[in-house]
């Protein structure tokens, strides 16, 4: 959860992006070689936990090793008057040329 909070906070502060890693056991070299490879969205989450779970599943399904949330917005209430969040995230893969020389 700490990774998710840092990910969301980084939307509002200009600094180096540190993606939320979804694959354990990456070496420092692999982490340093991460490159953005695609973008995805979620438009139905009613909590940050749902949002995080959705991006983790999408990243794993896409073979990505991490993601970084780049945009979050809240929409008018959905069922039972809870707000619905929509978000965009960038996926990261290991750049094998850099990581493994």
Secondary structure, DSSP 8 states (H G I E B T S, - for coil): -HHHHHHHHHTTS-S----EE-SS---HHHHHTEEEEEEEEEEEESSHHHHHHHHHHHHHHHT-SEEEEEEEEEEEE-GGG-EEEEEEEEEEEE-HHHHH-
